[in-house]
Amino acid sequence: MITDILEVVGHILILLGSAVCLAGAIGVVRFRDTLTRMHPATMPQVVGVLLVLAGAILNLRGSVDIWMLVLASMFMVLTAPVVAHRVGRVAYREQLGRDGLPMPEDLPSD
């Protein structure tokens, strides 16, 4: 009885995570420049993958592979913000130079 409920909850989490990832992918395709694509490229993708991994953990109860999924989720949570920050910073600098705005090095210091 309880295993059936956990299995259904696991499948629901996997479907929810897939829907969130799909929404993020649509956002990446729909937005125009890199800076506006940063949010759908990071936040929904991380949440979606975490939901999928949580559903997989519920469906793989009693397996040794659960710890590999936990490590994958920790890796995703730790690296996604750092990568997004670096990509956003480079895109911001490139956009400033392209739009003719002064670069941060060219601005007067206080």
All heavy atoms as an XYZ file, in Angstrom:
824
protein
N       0.810     -1.185      0.000
C       0.000      0.000      0.000
C       0.865      1.266      0.000
O       0.708      2.117     -0.854
C      -0.909     -0.042      1.232
C      -1.704      1.180      1.447
S      -3.047      1.228      0.278
C      -3.844      2.695      0.801
N       1.793      1.372      0.958
C       2.644      2.561      1.032
C       3.619      2.606     -0.147
O       3.955      3.686     -0.640
C       3.383      2.632      2.391
C       4.062      3.995      2.569
C       4.443      1.578      2.496
C       3.152      4.990      3.163
N       4.064      1.459     -0.633
C       4.972      1.451     -1.778
C       4.268      1.937     -3.036
O       4.889      2.600     -3.876
C       5.562      0.049     -1.996
O       4.492     -0.876     -2.205
C       6.408     -0.376     -0.826
N       2.999      1.602     -3.177
C       2.237      2.073     -4.331
C       2.077      3.595     -4.291
O       2.191      4.266     -5.320
C       0.862      1.409     -4.383
C       0.954     -0.084     -4.632
O       1.979     -0.524     -5.211
O       0.021     -0.802     -4.239
N       1.822      4.124     -3.108
C       1.662      5.577     -2.965
C       2.980      6.279     -3.262
O       3.011      7.293     -3.972
C       1.153      5.922     -1.555
C      -0.267      5.400     -1.364
C       1.217      7.429     -1.304
C      -0.797      5.526      0.043
N       4.085      5.753     -2.754
C       5.393      6.363     -3.016
C       5.753      6.282     -4.496
O       6.373      7.201     -5.046
C       6.466      5.696     -2.168
C       6.449      6.052     -0.682
C       7.507      5.255      0.071
C       6.659      7.533     -0.477
N       5.367      5.204     -5.140
C       5.639      5.062     -6.571
C       4.848      6.090     -7.378
O       5.375      6.709     -8.310
C       5.296      3.649     -7.032
C       5.751      3.363     -8.437
C       5.598      1.900     -8.781
O       5.792      1.058     -7.902
O       5.296      1.630     -9.950
N       3.592      6.298     -7.016
C       2.767      7.297     -7.709
C       3.325      8.704     -7.463
O       3.407      9.514     -8.397
C       1.292      7.191     -7.255
C       0.490      8.383     -7.748
C       0.681      5.895     -7.736
N       3.713      8.994     -6.239
C       4.308     10.300     -5.939
C       5.601     10.488     -6.722
O       5.878     11.580     -7.245
C       4.544     10.448     -4.414
C       5.387     11.674     -4.105
C       3.227     10.508     -3.677
N       6.399      9.441     -6.841
C       7.633      9.514     -7.629
C       7.360      9.824     -9.088
O       8.038     10.662     -9.703
N       6.347      9.176     -9.655
C       5.998      9.444    -11.047
C       5.461     10.860    -11.231
O       5.758     11.519    -12.237
C       4.973      8.424    -11.544
C       5.532      7.045    -11.700
N       6.616      6.756    -12.498
C       5.155      5.871    -11.143
C       6.885      5.469    -12.441
N       6.009      4.904    -11.614
N       4.690     11.343    -10.270
C       4.176     12.714    -10.344
C       5.323     13.724    -10.278
O       5.333     14.715    -11.014
C       3.135     12.962     -9.230
C       1.869     12.170     -9.525
C       2.827     14.443     -9.076
C       0.846     12.183     -8.411
N       6.302     13.460     -9.407
C       7.460     14.353     -9.321
C       8.248     14.371    -10.624
O       8.726     15.423    -11.070
C       8.367     13.944     -8.162
C       7.881     14.306     -6.763
C       8.824     13.729     -5.715
C       7.769     15.798     -6.607
N       8.389     13.218    -11.256
C       9.107     13.154    -12.529
C       8.355     13.944    -13.600
O       8.961     14.697    -14.374
C       9.334     11.688    -12.947
C      10.355     11.046    -12.016
C       9.804     11.599    -14.394
C      10.532      9.557    -12.220
N       7.045     13.801    -13.650
C       6.259     14.554    -14.627
C       6.306     16.058    -14.351
O       6.429     16.865    -15.285
C       4.813     14.068    -14.630
C       4.560     12.736    -15.316
C       3.120     12.293    -15.121
C       4.894     12.834    -16.786
N       6.222     16.437    -13.087
C       6.302     17.850    -12.726
C       7.666     18.445    -13.099
O       7.748     19.546    -13.641
C       6.077     18.008    -11.221
C       4.740     18.594    -10.833
C       4.368     18.162     -9.437
C       4.813     20.083    -10.912
N       8.719     17.701    -12.803
C      10.057     18.162    -13.147
C      10.254     18.293    -14.645
O      10.882     19.245    -15.129
N       9.683     17.364    -15.398
C       9.776     17.447    -16.855
C       9.028     18.658    -17.378
O       9.493     19.337    -18.300
C       9.203     16.181    -17.494
O       9.905     15.047    -17.057
N       7.869     18.960    -16.801
C       7.099     20.132    -17.222
C       7.849     21.426    -16.906
O       7.858     22.367    -17.715
C       5.733     20.131    -16.542
N       8.493     21.484    -15.743
C       9.260     22.681    -15.381
C      10.451     22.853    -16.320
O      10.760     23.968    -16.772
C       9.707     22.616    -13.900
C      10.694     23.709    -13.568
C       8.504     22.695    -12.988
N      11.134     21.765    -16.650
C      12.257     21.835    -17.599
C      11.789     22.271    -18.981
O      12.468     23.043    -19.662
C      12.964     20.488    -17.684
S      13.991     20.114    -16.266
N      10.629     21.779    -19.400
C      10.076     22.182    -20.692
C       9.745     23.671    -20.696
O      10.026     24.380    -21.678
C       8.827     21.365    -21.017
C       8.122     21.733    -22.320
C       9.016     21.428    -23.512
C       6.810     20.995    -22.428
N       9.173     24.175    -19.618
C       8.868     25.607    -19.525
C      10.150     26.436    -19.588
O      10.192     27.490    -20.238
C       8.108     25.896    -18.243
N      11.199     25.972    -18.927
C      12.481     26.677    -18.990
C      13.076     26.655    -20.384
O      13.632     27.653    -20.852
N      12.954     25.531    -21.083
C      13.483     25.440    -22.446
C      12.718     26.354    -23.390
O      13.313     26.993    -24.266
C      13.396     23.997    -22.926
N      11.412     26.443    -23.207
C      10.618     27.364    -24.031
C      11.030     28.807    -23.749
O      11.122     29.628    -24.663
C       9.113     27.134    -23.786
C       8.692     25.788    -24.360
C       8.281     28.261    -24.387
C       7.296     25.362    -23.985
N      11.308     29.122    -22.499
C      11.767     30.465    -22.148
C      13.108     30.796    -22.773
O      13.336     31.923    -23.218
N      14.005     29.825    -22.830
C      15.317     30.057    -23.438
C      15.162     30.353    -24.925
O      15.813     31.245    -25.469
C      16.246     28.843    -23.211
C      17.482     28.926    -24.081
C      16.646     28.759    -21.758
N      14.282     29.636    -25.589
C      14.083     29.844    -27.017
C      13.350     31.159    -27.286
O      13.629     31.853    -28.265
C      13.295     28.656    -27.620
C      12.895     28.919    -29.047
C      14.120     27.385    -27.532
N      12.449     31.526    -26.408
C      11.595     32.683    -26.662
C      12.279     34.023    -26.409
O      12.048     34.983    -27.137
C      10.364     32.577    -25.777
C       9.404     33.653    -26.061
C       8.053     33.339    -25.601
N       7.210     34.470    -26.003
C       6.071     34.724    -25.497
N       5.581     33.942    -24.590
N       5.378     35.744    -25.894
N      13.106     34.124    -25.380
C      13.724     35.408    -25.059
C      14.817     35.748    -26.062
O      15.404     34.882    -26.684
C      14.274     35.401    -23.637
C      13.194     35.377    -22.592
C      13.257     34.494    -21.534
C      12.116     36.227    -22.658
C      12.275     34.461    -20.575
C      11.122     36.211    -21.706
C      11.202     35.323    -20.656
N      15.107     37.070    -26.157
C      15.977     37.537    -27.227
C      17.467     37.463    -26.921
O      18.232     36.885    -27.670
C      15.625     38.980    -27.573
C      14.287     39.102    -28.193
C      13.984     40.529    -28.499
N      12.643     40.607    -29.057
C      12.300     41.442    -29.975
N      13.158     42.298    -30.429
N      11.067     41.442    -30.428
N      17.897     38.091    -25.841
C      19.333     38.172    -25.597
C      19.746     37.288    -24.423
O      18.923     36.700    -23.742
C      19.782     39.618    -25.376
C      19.115     40.247    -24.174
O      18.112     39.697    -23.714
O      19.611     41.280    -23.693
N      21.037     37.214    -24.228
C      21.592     36.296    -23.231
C      21.166     36.650    -21.817
O      20.870     35.762    -21.025
C      23.129     36.299    -23.320
O      23.505     36.033    -24.663
C      23.722     35.250    -22.420
N      21.125     37.927    -21.505
C      20.791     38.316    -20.138
C      19.360     37.955    -19.771
O      19.084     37.586    -18.628
C      21.039     39.808    -19.934
C      22.514     40.210    -19.963
C      22.662     41.715    -19.851
C      23.277     39.522    -18.854
N      18.438     38.061    -20.716
C      17.064     37.655    -20.407
C      16.903     36.151    -20.457
O      15.962     35.618    -19.864
C      16.056     38.305    -21.378
O      16.412     37.975    -22.717
C      16.015     39.800    -21.195
N      17.795     35.459    -21.104
C      17.741     33.988    -21.143
C      18.351     33.338    -19.907
O      18.208     32.142    -19.691
C      18.482     33.465    -22.376
C      17.774     33.737    -23.652
C      18.558     33.197    -24.815
N      17.844     33.466    -26.048
C      18.282     33.136    -27.229
N      19.446     32.528    -27.342
N      17.578     33.409    -28.290
N      19.026     34.141    -19.104
C      19.721     33.583    -17.941
C      18.768     32.943    -16.934
O      19.046     31.877    -16.388
C      20.549     34.658    -17.239
C      21.734     35.143    -18.025
S      22.854     33.829    -18.477
C      23.319     33.243    -16.880
N      17.639     33.590    -16.657
C      16.713     33.040    -15.663
C      16.095     31.721    -16.116
O      16.157     30.739    -15.373
C      15.635     34.054    -15.303
C      14.698     33.547    -14.263
N      15.061     33.431    -12.948
C      13.438     33.071    -14.353
C      14.046     32.918    -12.262
N      13.052     32.699    -13.098
N      15.505     31.634    -17.310
C      14.942     30.329    -17.691
C      16.008     29.269    -17.938
O      15.702     28.077    -17.924
C      14.141     30.619    -18.955
C      14.630     31.892    -19.476
C      15.163     32.656    -18.305
N      17.245     29.685    -18.149
C      18.299     28.695    -18.362
C      18.801     28.093    -17.061
O      19.381     27.011    -17.061
C      19.462     29.321    -19.116
N      18.594     28.782    -15.942
C      19.143     28.279    -14.687
C      18.074     27.832    -13.702
O      18.021     26.672    -13.329
C      20.027     29.346    -14.023
O      19.281     30.555    -13.876
C      21.258     29.618    -14.846
N      17.225     28.742    -13.288
C      16.287     28.431    -12.201
C      15.322     27.294    -12.527
O      15.254     26.316    -11.792
C      15.550     29.714    -11.810
C      14.730     29.571    -10.573
S      15.825     29.235     -9.197
C      14.648     29.025     -7.913
N      14.558     27.369    -13.615
C      13.635     26.255    -13.886
C      14.357     24.952    -14.183
O      13.866     23.871    -13.839
C      12.837     26.722    -15.103
C      12.989     28.182    -15.141
C      14.320     28.481    -14.537
N      15.527     25.043    -14.800
C      16.245     23.816    -15.117
C      16.721     23.110    -13.850
O      16.613     21.898    -13.726
C      17.421     24.112    -16.045
C      17.009     24.664    -17.383
C      16.134     23.714    -18.165
O      16.223     22.506    -18.045
N      15.262     24.272    -18.973
N      17.234     23.876    -12.912
C      17.704     23.274    -11.656
C      16.534     22.691    -10.869
O      16.595     21.556    -10.392
C      18.474     24.319    -10.804
C      18.763     23.774     -9.422
C      19.763     24.699    -11.497
N      15.450     23.446    -10.765
C      14.279     22.949    -10.030
C      13.699     21.726    -10.723
O      13.339     20.735    -10.081
C      13.222     24.073     -9.877
C      11.932     23.528     -9.311
C      13.759     25.175     -8.998
N      13.626     21.762    -12.051
C      13.097     20.624    -12.797
C      13.940     19.366    -12.634
O      13.411     18.276    -12.407
N      15.245     19.525    -12.727
C      16.126     18.360    -12.560
C      16.054     17.830    -11.135
O      16.057     16.615    -10.910
C      17.571     18.715    -12.972
C      18.547     17.632    -12.567
C      17.646     18.943    -14.461
N      15.956     18.719    -10.148
C      15.827     18.260     -8.765
C      14.520     17.502     -8.550
O      14.496     16.493     -7.830
C      15.927     19.439     -7.797
C      17.314     20.049     -7.636
C      17.261     21.243     -6.698
C      18.314     19.027     -7.159
N      13.435     17.957     -9.170
C      12.173     17.218     -9.062
C      12.263     15.853     -9.733
O      11.770     14.847     -9.202
C      11.030     18.037     -9.674
C      10.548     19.232     -8.865
C       9.542     20.043     -9.667
C       9.944     18.788     -7.551
N      12.896     15.799    -10.885
C      13.069     14.508    -11.577
C      13.930     13.568    -10.739
O      13.621     12.373    -10.595
C      13.673     14.724    -12.987
C      14.128     13.410    -13.595
C      12.664     15.398    -13.893
N      15.002     14.096    -10.168
C      15.867     13.254     -9.333
C      15.151     12.808     -8.059
O      15.341     11.669     -7.614
C      17.151     13.999     -8.987
C      18.127     14.202    -10.150
C      19.302     15.061     -9.709
C      18.602     12.890    -10.706
N      14.333     13.673     -7.480
C      13.565     13.280     -6.291
C      12.576     12.177     -6.640
O      12.396     11.216     -5.880
C      12.834     14.475     -5.703
N      11.932     12.287     -7.797
C      11.031     11.225     -8.238
C      11.765      9.925     -8.500
O      11.279      8.841     -8.162
N      12.953     10.020     -9.082
C      13.748      8.814     -9.324
C      14.200      8.181     -8.011
O      14.233      6.951     -7.884
C      14.952      9.146    -10.196
N      14.534      9.011     -7.029
C      14.937      8.481     -5.721
C      13.773      7.736     -5.079
O      13.948      6.665     -4.494
C      15.459      9.619     -4.823
C      16.847     10.051     -5.295
C      15.514      9.198     -3.362
C      17.372     11.298     -4.628
N      12.562      8.301     -5.190
C      11.396      7.614     -4.627
C      11.105      6.297     -5.345
O      10.662      5.328     -4.734
C      10.161      8.513     -4.684
C      10.106      9.633     -3.663
C       8.859     10.477     -3.874
C      10.140      9.080     -2.252
N      11.351      6.265     -6.640
C      11.095      5.038     -7.396
C      12.196      3.999     -7.227
O      11.961      2.815     -7.453
C      10.895      5.345     -8.879
C       9.570      5.994     -9.152
O       8.619      5.831     -8.395
N       9.500      6.745    -10.226
N      13.374      4.410     -6.818
C      14.505      3.481     -6.652
C      14.782      3.176     -5.179
O      15.925      2.933     -4.796
C      15.779      4.073     -7.277
C      15.810      4.185     -8.789
C      17.074      4.909     -9.229
C      15.740      2.814     -9.423
N      13.754      3.192     -4.363
C      13.957      2.914     -2.939
C      14.694      1.589     -2.751
O      14.391      0.590     -3.387
C      12.610      2.817     -2.236
C      11.889      4.088     -2.117
C      10.540      3.897     -1.462
N       9.744      2.779     -1.963
C       9.022      2.788     -3.075
N       9.012      3.863     -3.827
N       8.319      1.742     -3.441
N      15.656      1.609     -1.862
C      16.381      0.392     -1.534
C      17.525      0.074     -2.484
O      18.182     -0.940     -2.344
N      17.794      0.944     -3.436
C      18.870      0.711     -4.393
C      20.109      1.496     -3.981
O      20.033      2.512     -3.295
C      18.425      1.136     -5.792
O      19.477      0.972     -6.711
N      21.253      1.021     -4.429
C      22.506      1.704     -4.130
C      22.635      2.965     -4.988
O      23.345      3.898     -4.629
C      23.697      0.756     -4.403
C      25.020      1.386     -4.048
C      23.507     -0.540     -3.662
N      21.918      3.029     -6.094
C      22.022      4.151     -7.022
C      21.454      5.446     -6.470
O      21.652      6.508     -7.056
C      21.301      3.800     -8.334
C      21.937      2.612     -9.027
O      23.154      2.424     -8.854
O      21.219      1.881     -9.725
N      20.743      5.382     -5.368
C      20.164      6.592     -4.788
C      21.253      7.594     -4.423
O      21.110      8.795     -4.640
C      19.306      6.239     -3.552
C      18.043      5.521     -4.001
C      18.964      7.472     -2.753
C      17.196      5.019     -2.861
N      22.363      7.118     -3.915
C      23.427      8.036     -3.492
C      24.069      8.721     -4.689
O      24.533      9.861     -4.581
C      24.458      7.299     -2.647
C      23.828      6.817     -1.388
C      23.552      5.531     -1.041
C      23.317      7.627     -0.330
N      22.916      5.498      0.173
C      22.754      6.770      0.637
C      23.274      8.997     -0.096
C      22.172      7.241      1.800
C      22.691      9.470      1.060
C      22.157      8.593      1.993
N      24.094      8.068     -5.832
C      24.601      8.715     -7.041
C      23.657      9.843     -7.469
O      24.102     10.906     -7.902
C      24.747      7.696     -8.173
C      25.476      8.240     -9.365
S      27.164      8.754     -9.029
C      27.931      7.197     -8.701
N      22.362      9.639     -7.310
C      21.397     10.688     -7.622
C      21.513     11.857     -6.645
O      21.373     13.021     -7.035
C      19.980     10.124     -7.609
C      19.668      9.082     -8.679
C      18.271      8.530     -8.479
C      19.836      9.651    -10.060
N      21.766     11.557     -5.389
C      21.963     12.619     -4.394
C      23.211     13.431     -4.734
O      23.198     14.670     -4.676
C      22.054     12.023     -2.970
C      22.504     13.063     -1.966
C      20.721     11.418     -2.568
N      24.283     12.754     -5.128
C      25.507     13.464     -5.524
C      25.275     14.316     -6.771
O      25.768     15.447     -6.863
C      26.642     12.474     -5.770
C      27.282     11.878     -4.531
C      28.296     10.809     -4.921
C      27.947     12.963     -3.717
N      24.522     13.790     -7.726
C      24.226     14.554     -8.939
C      23.410     15.800     -8.616
O      23.655     16.878     -9.176
C      23.477     13.680     -9.939
N      22.459     15.675     -7.700
C      21.655     16.842     -7.337
C      22.491     17.871     -6.581
O      22.336     19.084     -6.798
C      20.438     16.417     -6.523
O      20.827     15.841     -5.296
N      23.384     17.421     -5.715
C      24.266     18.359     -5.016
C      25.189     19.075     -5.992
O      25.421     20.284     -5.875
C      25.076     17.622     -3.945
C      24.266     17.251     -2.739
S      25.131     16.256     -1.491
C      26.757     16.886     -1.467
N      25.720     18.343     -6.963
C      26.576     18.941     -7.985
C      25.809     19.994     -8.775
O      26.322     21.082     -9.047
C      27.119     17.851     -8.911
C      28.011     18.370     -9.987
C      29.298     18.768     -9.701
C      27.558     18.464    -11.293
C      30.130     19.251    -10.690
C      28.369     18.945    -12.288
C      29.666     19.340    -11.995
N      24.570     19.692     -9.120
C      23.745     20.629     -9.883
C      23.468     21.900     -9.073
O      23.569     23.013     -9.593
C      22.432     19.963    -10.271
C      21.454     20.873    -10.934
S      21.929     21.253    -12.585
C      20.840     20.176    -13.439
N      23.140     21.744     -7.813
C      22.819     22.905     -6.972
C      24.056     23.772     -6.735
O      23.968     24.998     -6.671
C      22.203     22.441     -5.633
C      22.127     23.556     -4.624
C      20.823     21.859     -5.873
N      25.222     23.153     -6.643
C      26.437     23.916     -6.368
C      27.028     24.584     -7.601
O      27.623     25.656     -7.501
C      27.495     23.009     -5.724
C      27.179     22.539     -4.306
C      28.226     21.543     -3.837
C      27.097     23.709     -3.359
N      26.892     23.970     -8.768
C      27.566     24.515     -9.946
C      26.689     25.416    -10.805
O      27.208     26.312    -11.467
C      28.106     23.384    -10.829
O      27.023     22.532    -11.219
C      29.173     22.595    -10.102
N      25.390     25.226    -10.824
C      24.521     26.016    -11.710
C      24.583     27.515    -11.414
O      24.681     28.317    -12.352
C      23.094     25.498    -11.652
N      24.536     27.962    -10.164
C      24.622     29.409     -9.921
C      25.972     30.007    -10.325
O      26.023     31.127    -10.827
C      24.407     29.550     -8.417
C      23.769     28.299     -7.986
C      24.247     27.239     -8.925
N      27.041     29.259    -10.138
C      28.367     29.770    -10.483
C      28.494     29.931    -11.995
O      28.958     30.965    -12.494
C      29.463     28.823     -9.935
C      30.832     29.262    -10.399
C      29.389     28.747     -8.429
N      28.050     28.926    -12.729
C      28.117     28.994    -14.190
C      27.216     30.109    -14.705
O      27.607     30.869    -15.608
C      27.726     27.629    -14.796
C      27.572     27.721    -16.295
C      28.760     26.579    -14.436
N      26.027     30.245    -14.153
C      25.115     31.294    -14.590
C      25.697     32.680    -14.314
O      25.562     33.592    -15.136
C      23.773     31.138    -13.893
N      26.352     32.824    -13.177
C      26.969     34.112    -12.857
C      28.071     34.451    -13.848
O      28.158     35.585    -14.331
C      27.523     34.082    -11.431
C      28.263     35.326    -11.071
N      27.634     36.516    -10.833
C      29.591     35.557    -10.934
C      28.550     37.441    -10.550
N      29.734     36.877    -10.613
N      28.904     33.485    -14.159
C      30.004     33.737    -15.088
C      29.496     34.057    -16.495
O      29.979     34.974    -17.142
C      30.963     32.540    -15.135
C      31.652     32.227    -13.821
C      32.459     33.364    -13.295
N      33.535     33.685    -14.213
C      34.266     34.773    -14.141
N      34.056     35.653    -13.197
N      35.215     35.002    -15.006
N      28.521     33.301    -16.965
C      27.960     33.550    -18.293
C      27.277     34.914    -18.322
O      27.425     35.683    -19.285
C      26.984     32.422    -18.690
C      26.203     32.780    -19.934
C      27.740     31.126    -18.908
N      26.538     35.252    -17.280
C      25.881     36.549    -17.220
C      26.861     37.695    -17.197
O      26.635     38.740    -17.825
N      27.943     37.515    -16.500
C      28.955     38.578    -16.413
C      29.620     38.819    -17.769
O      29.795     39.961    -18.191
C      29.998     38.180    -15.375
C      30.939     39.268    -15.026
C      31.753     38.884    -13.833
N      32.716     39.932    -13.554
C      33.502     39.947    -12.537
N      33.443     38.962    -11.671
N      34.345     40.911    -12.340
N      29.960     37.738    -18.457
C      30.560     37.879    -19.783
C      29.556     38.492    -20.757
O      29.902     39.376    -21.549
C      31.061     36.508    -20.292
C      31.421     36.560    -21.761
C      32.250     36.045    -19.478
N      28.310     38.048    -20.700
C      27.291     38.597    -21.594
C      27.054     40.072    -21.316
O      26.860     40.869    -22.244
C      25.993     37.820    -21.441
N      27.071     40.471    -20.062
C      26.883     41.876    -19.702
C      28.010     42.727    -20.271
O      27.779     43.788    -20.854
C      26.816     42.015    -18.186
C      26.631     43.430    -17.718
C      25.406     44.077    -17.873
C      27.672     44.119    -17.119
C      25.227     45.376    -17.447
C      27.513     45.419    -16.688
C      26.289     46.043    -16.850
O      26.121     47.330    -16.427
N      29.235     42.258    -20.129
C      30.377     43.008    -20.656
C      30.324     43.096    -22.181
O      30.612     44.133    -22.764
C      31.691     42.390    -20.203
C      31.984     42.642    -18.754
C      33.288     41.960    -18.360
N      33.579     42.231    -16.983
C      34.418     43.178    -16.581
N      35.033     43.919    -17.460
N      34.632     43.362    -15.296
N      29.955     42.005    -22.820
C      29.869     42.007    -24.277
C      28.751     42.932    -24.755
O      28.903     43.626    -25.749
C      29.625     40.593    -24.800
C      30.808     39.668    -24.644
C      31.972     40.095    -25.515
O      31.752     40.515    -26.655
O      33.117     40.003    -25.028
N      27.639     42.944    -24.073
C      26.518     43.781    -24.463
C      26.847     45.259    -24.266
O      26.462     46.089    -25.076
C      25.282     43.413    -23.670
C      24.034     44.124    -24.148
C      22.790     43.633    -23.433
O      22.877     42.768    -22.569
N      21.660     44.184    -23.773
N      27.558     45.591    -23.196
C      27.952     46.982    -22.978
C      28.848     47.475    -24.103
O      28.676     48.569    -24.614
C      28.676     47.132    -21.642
C      27.829     47.104    -20.384
C      28.722     47.256    -19.168
C      26.784     48.183    -20.398
N      29.808     46.668    -24.507
C      30.715     47.053    -25.584
C      30.001     47.168    -26.919
O      30.294     48.049    -27.727
N      29.044     46.312    -27.153
C      28.313     46.300    -28.410
C      27.357     47.487    -28.504
O      27.148     48.040    -29.572
C      27.543     44.996    -28.532
C      26.949     44.758    -29.879
C      26.368     43.379    -29.980
N      26.444     42.699    -28.701
C      25.490     41.981    -28.162
N      24.366     41.808    -28.789
N      25.625     41.388    -26.996
N      26.739     47.865    -27.415
C      25.761     48.953    -27.419
C      26.419     50.330    -27.377
O      25.726     51.342    -27.384
C      24.810     48.821    -26.226
C      23.922     47.604    -26.349
O      23.789     47.072    -27.468
O      23.361     47.188    -25.317
N      27.739     50.397    -27.300
C      28.428     51.677    -27.251
C      28.446     52.297    -25.871
O      28.832     53.452    -25.724
N      28.013     51.583    -24.863
C      28.039     52.095    -23.505
C      29.441     51.940    -22.932
O      30.201     51.071    -23.357
C      27.024     51.337    -22.645
C      25.569     51.463    -23.085
C      24.698     50.528    -22.271
C      25.098     52.893    -22.931
N      29.795     52.770    -21.971
C      31.151     52.648    -21.409
C      31.323     51.333    -20.647
O      30.429     50.885    -19.952
C      31.261     53.849    -20.464
C      29.858     54.246    -20.185
C      29.039     53.849    -21.381
N      32.455     50.744    -20.829
C      32.784     49.508    -20.125
C      33.118     49.850    -18.676
O      33.482     50.976    -18.380
C      33.990     48.824    -20.787
C      33.721     48.340    -22.190
S      32.512     47.018    -22.228
C      33.456     45.688    -21.570
N      33.009     48.881    -17.762
C      33.326     49.164    -16.355
C      34.752     49.681    -16.149
O      34.989     50.483    -15.254
C      33.142     47.808    -15.673
C      32.148     47.085    -16.526
C      32.441     47.555    -17.932
N      35.700     49.271    -16.989
C      37.069     49.776    -16.842
C      37.158     51.236    -17.268
O      38.017     51.976    -16.821
C      38.050     48.958    -17.692
C      38.132     47.506    -17.322
C      37.126     46.660    -18.108
O      36.757     47.007    -19.222
O      36.724     45.638    -17.548
N      36.269     51.669    -18.192
C      36.309     53.029    -18.695
C      35.606     54.029    -17.801
O      35.766     55.237    -17.961
C      35.652     53.083    -20.092
C      36.378     52.188    -21.091
O      37.579     51.934    -20.880
O      35.739     51.756    -22.064
N      34.798     53.538    -16.878
C      34.059     54.431    -16.001
C      35.001     55.070    -14.991
O      35.949     54.446    -14.524
C      32.956     53.655    -15.272
C      31.848     53.099    -16.158
C      30.907     52.243    -15.303
C      31.082     54.208    -16.826
N      34.744     56.342    -14.640
C      35.613     56.985    -13.637
C      35.415     56.338    -12.271
O      34.319     55.965    -11.898
C      35.156     58.432    -13.638
C      33.768     58.408    -14.191
C      33.702     57.233    -15.128
N      36.510     56.214    -11.549
C      36.424     55.630    -10.204
C      36.142     56.736     -9.194
O      36.550     57.885     -9.358
C      37.706     54.900     -9.853
O      38.788     55.814     -9.881
N      35.460     56.390     -8.141
C      35.106     57.374     -7.105
C      36.221     57.553     -6.116
O      36.928     56.748     -5.718
C      33.845     56.935     -6.358
C      32.621     56.999     -7.282
O      32.632     57.838     -8.190
O      31.719     56.199     -7.060
